[in-house]
Amino acid sequence: PDVIKIDTEGFELEVVRGLAQTLRGPKLRALFIEIHFGLLHERGLDGAPAEIERELEQRGFSCSWPDASHIVALRR
């Protein structure tokens, strides 16, 4: 894919980790991720948003937060 939209109701970190091979591919240029803080908190994953950013940045993406619940990651 060229672009991925992730809205997985509290399972964003698992999805990003499962995309490891896809994230390495040069064709992928952007990800849009909705972060569900309340659901992550219920699962004991308060640090997941920072981990998601770290995973994406390690694979060549720049992350920004256009609002309080969305990450936009663009390939550098």
Steps between C-alpha positions, in 0.01 A plus 500: 500500500591866455289624793360323807219615733490327839194520726507186711333601828795467738713253304701759307837390641446136406398600148807722452725220626328253268573732208878485555579359156256734324647800683844416361373510141582821313158513334320585827506876537244579770305363796202656673432355842213569737618452859239382752656615827216374721507150354879487520480609864248223575751252357786643707671643193531869588843511334377359168473834315867578570596146398307538175684822421835338583426197277405726210793738540743206511365398161547840335175683572448846649205511738270788586177537695250715305263463796490323836411155368665462159855430386607583146821323399668600175805335348802728528 
